[in-house]
Amino acid sequence: MPRINVPGCGHVAPRRIRHWQWLQFTDPGYLAEVQSAFAIIDGRIRSHAPCNAAFKALPSGRTFADLWNDPNIWVSYDPDGRASKFGGRSGNEITLSQYTCRMGRWTIVATLVHELAHVGGASGETQDAENTLKSCLMRAHYNPYVIGSLESTSRFGGGRLA
């Protein structure tokens, strides 16, 4: 499964990219919420056939389970608490905003599914990443207005990038 960037883990995360940071999780409450989200994903979503099929259709051809089982994917923390910012991705590096962590485990689950779709090749110019939520038991968190990627920051003025 992806690894969480915590003190002592030895991970060298990316430096700040535009409005995004990849820092260690040091707040015990936020870390507990991320760990709870990981348990939800591991217990419910990882083996859900429609979710795996939706991810398999993305450019990488990897299922959700393939991506979830990849220890080269890291999850870090971004201290930005704006409600317009949820998560970002660069390569195999995912960052979750403070706002997402404050919203709790279900928002974290939805954001991780979305960001993993980008790791799986979903475009930052379409709704492909956000559409995976509908197949991955997260339909209630689907937002038809979410489009974006780290590479298209200027379009969103540094706001939510998916």
Contacts in CASP RR format, 6 or more apart in sequence:
PFRMAT RR
TARGET T0000
AUTHOR 0000-0000-0000
METHOD contacts of the structure
MODEL  1
MPRINVPGCGHVAPRRIRHWQWLQFTDPGYLAEVQSAFAIIDGRIRSHAP
CNAAFKALPSGRTFADLWNDPNIWVSYDPDGRASKFGGRSGNEITLSQYT
CRMGRWTIVATLVHELAHVGGASGETQDAENTLKSCLMRAHYNPYVIGSL
ESTSRFGGGRLA
1 38 0 8 1.000
1 42 0 8 1.000
1 68 0 8 1.000
1 69 0 8 1.000
1 71 0 8 1.000
2 38 0 8 1.000
2 68 0 8 1.000
2 70 0 8 1.000
2 71 0 8 1.000
2 73 0 8 1.000
2 74 0 8 1.000
2 75 0 8 1.000
2 94 0 8 1.000
2 112 0 8 1.000
2 116 0 8 1.000
3 9 0 8 1.000
3 11 0 8 1.000
3 71 0 8 1.000
3 73 0 8 1.000
3 74 0 8 1.000
3 75 0 8 1.000
4 25 0 8 1.000
4 31 0 8 1.000
4 34 0 8 1.000
4 35 0 8 1.000
4 38 0 8 1.000
4 74 0 8 1.000
4 75 0 8 1.000
5 11 0 8 1.000
5 13 0 8 1.000
5 22 0 8 1.000
5 23 0 8 1.000
5 24 0 8 1.000
5 25 0 8 1.000
5 74 0 8 1.000
5 75 0 8 1.000
5 76 0 8 1.000
5 77 0 8 1.000
6 24 0 8 1.000
6 25 0 8 1.000
6 26 0 8 1.000
6 31 0 8 1.000
7 24 0 8 1.000
7 26 0 8 1.000
8 24 0 8 1.000
9 24 0 8 1.000
11 24 0 8 1.000
11 74 0 8 1.000
11 76 0 8 1.000
13 22 0 8 1.000
13 23 0 8 1.000
13 24 0 8 1.000
13 74 0 8 1.000
13 76 0 8 1.000
13 93 0 8 1.000
14 22 0 8 1.000
14 90 0 8 1.000
14 93 0 8 1.000
15 22 0 8 1.000
17 90 0 8 1.000
17 150 0 8 1.000
18 150 0 8 1.000
18 153 0 8 1.000
18 158 0 8 1.000
19 80 0 8 1.000
19 85 0 8 1.000
19 153 0 8 1.000
19 157 0 8 1.000
19 158 0 8 1.000
19 159 0 8 1.000
20 78 0 8 1.000
20 80 0 8 1.000
20 87 0 8 1.000
20 88 0 8 1.000
20 90 0 8 1.000
20 95 0 8 1.000
20 150 0 8 1.000
20 161 0 8 1.000
21 76 0 8 1.000
21 77 0 8 1.000
21 78 0 8 1.000
21 79 0 8 1.000
21 80 0 8 1.000
21 95 0 8 1.000
22 74 0 8 1.000
22 76 0 8 1.000
22 77 0 8 1.000
22 78 0 8 1.000
22 90 0 8 1.000
22 93 0 8 1.000
22 95 0 8 1.000
23 76 0 8 1.000
23 77 0 8 1.000
23 78 0 8 1.000
23 79 0 8 1.000
23 95 0 8 1.000
24 76 0 8 1.000
24 77 0 8 1.000
25 31 0 8 1.000
25 34 0 8 1.000
25 76 0 8 1.000
25 77 0 8 1.000
26 77 0 8 1.000
27 77 0 8 1.000
27 101 0 8 1.000
30 77 0 8 1.000
30 98 0 8 1.000
30 101 0 8 1.000
30 102 0 8 1.000
33 101 0 8 1.000
33 104 0 8 1.000
33 105 0 8 1.000
33 108 0 8 1.000
34 75 0 8 1.000
34 96 0 8 1.000
34 101 0 8 1.000
34 108 0 8 1.000
36 105 0 8 1.000
36 108 0 8 1.000
37 104 0 8 1.000
37 105 0 8 1.000
37 106 0 8 1.000
37 108 0 8 1.000
37 109 0 8 1.000
37 112 0 8 1.000
40 105 0 8 1.000
40 106 0 8 1.000
40 109 0 8 1.000
41 68 0 8 1.000
41 109 0 8 1.000
41 112 0 8 1.000
41 113 0 8 1.000
42 68 0 8 1.000
44 137 0 8 1.000
45 51 0 8 1.000
45 64 0 8 1.000
45 68 0 8 1.000
45 109 0 8 1.000
45 113 0 8 1.000
45 136 0 8 1.000
45 137 0 8 1.000
45 138 0 8 1.000
46 64 0 8 1.000
46 65 0 8 1.000
46 68 0 8 1.000
46 69 0 8 1.000
47 65 0 8 1.000
48 64 0 8 1.000
48 135 0 8 1.000
48 136 0 8 1.000
48 137 0 8 1.000
50 135 0 8 1.000
50 136 0 8 1.000
51 64 0 8 1.000
51 113 0 8 1.000
51 132 0 8 1.000
51 135 0 8 1.000
51 136 0 8 1.000
51 137 0 8 1.000
52 63 0 8 1.000
52 64 0 8 1.000
52 65 0 8 1.000
53 63 0 8 1.000
53 135 0 8 1.000
54 64 0 8 1.000
54 131 0 8 1.000
54 132 0 8 1.000
54 134 0 8 1.000
54 135 0 8 1.000
54 136 0 8 1.000
55 61 0 8 1.000
55 62 0 8 1.000
55 63 0 8 1.000
55 64 0 8 1.000
55 66 0 8 1.000
55 67 0 8 1.000
55 116 0 8 1.000
55 117 0 8 1.000
55 120 0 8 1.000
55 132 0 8 1.000
56 62 0 8 1.000
56 63 0 8 1.000
58 117 0 8 1.000
58 120 0 8 1.000
58 121 0 8 1.000
58 122 0 8 1.000
58 128 0 8 1.000
58 132 0 8 1.000
59 120 0 8 1.000
59 121 0 8 1.000
59 122 0 8 1.000
60 67 0 8 1.000
60 119 0 8 1.000
60 120 0 8 1.000
60 121 0 8 1.000
61 120 0 8 1.000
62 120 0 8 1.000
64 113 0 8 1.000
64 116 0 8 1.000
64 132 0 8 1.000
64 136 0 8 1.000
67 73 0 8 1.000
67 116 0 8 1.000
67 119 0 8 1.000
67 120 0 8 1.000
68 116 0 8 1.000
70 92 0 8 1.000
72 92 0 8 1.000
73 92 0 8 1.000
73 93 0 8 1.000
73 94 0 8 1.000
73 116 0 8 1.000
73 119 0 8 1.000
74 92 0 8 1.000
74 93 0 8 1.000
74 94 0 8 1.000
75 94 0 8 1.000
75 95 0 8 1.000
75 96 0 8 1.000
75 112 0 8 1.000
76 93 0 8 1.000
76 94 0 8 1.000
76 95 0 8 1.000
76 96 0 8 1.000
77 95 0 8 1.000
77 96 0 8 1.000
77 98 0 8 1.000
77 101 0 8 1.000
78 85 0 8 1.000
78 87 0 8 1.000
78 88 0 8 1.000
78 95 0 8 1.000
78 96 0 8 1.000
78 97 0 8 1.000
78 98 0 8 1.000
79 97 0 8 1.000
79 98 0 8 1.000
80 97 0 8 1.000
80 98 0 8 1.000
80 99 0 8 1.000
81 97 0 8 1.000
81 98 0 8 1.000
81 99 0 8 1.000
81 102 0 8 1.000
82 97 0 8 1.000
82 99 0 8 1.000
82 159 0 8 1.000
83 99 0 8 1.000
84 158 0 8 1.000
84 159 0 8 1.000
84 160 0 8 1.000
85 97 0 8 1.000
85 99 0 8 1.000
85 100 0 8 1.000
85 158 0 8 1.000
85 159 0 8 1.000
85 160 0 8 1.000
85 161 0 8 1.000
86 96 0 8 1.000
86 97 0 8 1.000
86 99 0 8 1.000
86 100 0 8 1.000
86 107 0 8 1.000
86 111 0 8 1.000
86 114 0 8 1.000
86 160 0 8 1.000
86 161 0 8 1.000
86 162 0 8 1.000
87 94 0 8 1.000
87 95 0 8 1.000
87 96 0 8 1.000
87 97 0 8 1.000
87 100 0 8 1.000
87 111 0 8 1.000
87 114 0 8 1.000
87 115 0 8 1.000
87 160 0 8 1.000
87 161 0 8 1.000
87 162 0 8 1.000
88 94 0 8 1.000
88 95 0 8 1.000
88 115 0 8 1.000
88 118 0 8 1.000
88 150 0 8 1.000
88 161 0 8 1.000
88 162 0 8 1.000
89 95 0 8 1.000
89 115 0 8 1.000
89 118 0 8 1.000
89 119 0 8 1.000
89 149 0 8 1.000
89 150 0 8 1.000
90 150 0 8 1.000
91 119 0 8 1.000
92 119 0 8 1.000
94 112 0 8 1.000
94 115 0 8 1.000
94 116 0 8 1.000
94 119 0 8 1.000
96 108 0 8 1.000
96 111 0 8 1.000
96 112 0 8 1.000
100 107 0 8 1.000
100 108 0 8 1.000
100 111 0 8 1.000
101 108 0 8 1.000
106 138 0 8 1.000
106 141 0 8 1.000
107 141 0 8 1.000
109 138 0 8 1.000
109 141 0 8 1.000
110 133 0 8 1.000
110 138 0 8 1.000
110 141 0 8 1.000
113 132 0 8 1.000
113 133 0 8 1.000
113 136 0 8 1.000
113 138 0 8 1.000
114 129 0 8 1.000
114 130 0 8 1.000
114 132 0 8 1.000
114 133 0 8 1.000
114 146 0 8 1.000
114 162 0 8 1.000
115 129 0 8 1.000
115 162 0 8 1.000
117 128 0 8 1.000
117 129 0 8 1.000
117 130 0 8 1.000
117 132 0 8 1.000
118 124 0 8 1.000
118 129 0 8 1.000
118 149 0 8 1.000
118 162 0 8 1.000
122 128 0 8 1.000
122 129 0 8 1.000
122 132 0 8 1.000
123 129 0 8 1.000
123 149 0 8 1.000
124 147 0 8 1.000
124 148 0 8 1.000
124 149 0 8 1.000
124 151 0 8 1.000
124 152 0 8 1.000
124 162 0 8 1.000
125 147 0 8 1.000
125 148 0 8 1.000
125 149 0 8 1.000
125 152 0 8 1.000
126 147 0 8 1.000
127 144 0 8 1.000
127 146 0 8 1.000
127 147 0 8 1.000
129 146 0 8 1.000
129 148 0 8 1.000
129 162 0 8 1.000
130 142 0 8 1.000
130 143 0 8 1.000
130 144 0 8 1.000
130 146 0 8 1.000
130 147 0 8 1.000
130 162 0 8 1.000
131 142 0 8 1.000
133 139 0 8 1.000
133 141 0 8 1.000
133 142 0 8 1.000
134 142 0 8 1.000
146 160 0 8 1.000
146 162 0 8 1.000
147 162 0 8 1.000
148 155 0 8 1.000
148 156 0 8 1.000
148 160 0 8 1.000
148 161 0 8 1.000
148 162 0 8 1.000
149 161 0 8 1.000
149 162 0 8 1.000
150 161 0 8 1.000
152 161 0 8 1.000
153 159 0 8 1.000
153 161 0 8 1.000
END
